[in-house]
Amino acid sequence: MSGVLPDLLETDEPATLHRVMQATIGHGLKQRYEVQRDLPHELFVLLMQMNSRKQKPRNVPKPGR
């Protein structure tokens, strides 16, 4: 757990009990489970579809017209 506290000390915010608990749990989960680096193709396609919908301007009528 030595890697947890240095991460908390690098920020300008005070180390609250909640933040220490979050960092400790996160550190433990990272050690126990391997983080998947590759995104499955189906999820990649869904993300691309969501991003394209966000970028398209919507034809929303303006109030008063």
C-alpha positions as CSV (number, residue, x, y, z in Angstrom):
1,M,0.0,0.0,0.0
2,S,3.0,2.3,-0.1
3,G,1.9,3.5,-3.6
4,V,-1.4,4.9,-2.3
5,L,-0.3,7.8,0.0
6,P,2.3,9.4,-2.4
7,D,-0.6,9.7,-5.0
8,L,-2.6,11.6,-2.4
9,L,0.3,13.8,-1.5
10,E,0.8,15.0,-5.1
11,T,-2.5,16.9,-5.1
12,D,-3.1,20.3,-3.5
13,E,-6.3,19.1,-1.8
14,P,-6.2,17.8,1.8
15,A,-6.1,14.1,2.3
16,T,-9.6,13.4,3.8
17,L,-10.6,10.0,5.1
18,H,-12.9,9.5,2.1
19,R,-10.1,10.2,-0.4
20,V,-7.7,7.9,1.5
21,M,-10.3,5.1,1.5
22,Q,-11.0,5.6,-2.2
23,A,-7.3,5.5,-3.1
24,T,-6.7,2.4,-0.9
25,I,-9.6,0.5,-2.5
26,G,-8.6,1.6,-6.0
27,H,-5.0,0.5,-5.4
28,G,-6.1,-2.9,-4.1
29,L,-8.4,-3.4,-7.0
30,K,-5.7,-2.5,-9.5
31,Q,-3.4,-5.1,-7.8
32,R,-6.0,-7.8,-7.8
33,Y,-7.6,-7.4,-11.2
34,E,-5.9,-6.8,-14.6
35,V,-7.1,-3.8,-16.4
36,Q,-8.2,-4.5,-19.9
37,R,-6.4,-2.3,-22.4
38,D,-8.2,-3.3,-25.6
39,L,-11.8,-2.3,-26.2
40,P,-14.0,-5.0,-27.7
41,H,-15.1,-4.2,-31.2
42,E,-18.8,-4.0,-30.3
43,L,-18.1,-1.4,-27.6
44,F,-15.9,0.6,-29.9
45,V,-18.7,0.8,-32.5
46,L,-21.2,1.9,-29.9
47,L,-18.9,4.6,-28.6
48,M,-18.3,5.9,-32.2
49,Q,-22.0,6.0,-32.8
50,M,-22.6,7.9,-29.5
51,N,-19.8,10.4,-30.4
52,S,-21.3,11.0,-33.9
53,R,-24.7,11.7,-32.4
54,K,-23.2,14.3,-30.0
55,Q,-21.4,16.1,-32.8
56,K,-24.4,16.5,-35.1
57,P,-26.3,19.7,-34.6
58,R,-29.9,19.2,-33.8
59,N,-32.7,21.1,-35.6
60,V,-34.3,22.4,-32.5
61,P,-36.8,25.3,-33.2
62,K,-36.0,28.4,-31.2
63,P,-38.6,29.7,-28.8
64,G,-40.8,32.5,-30.2
65,R,-40.6,31.5,-33.8
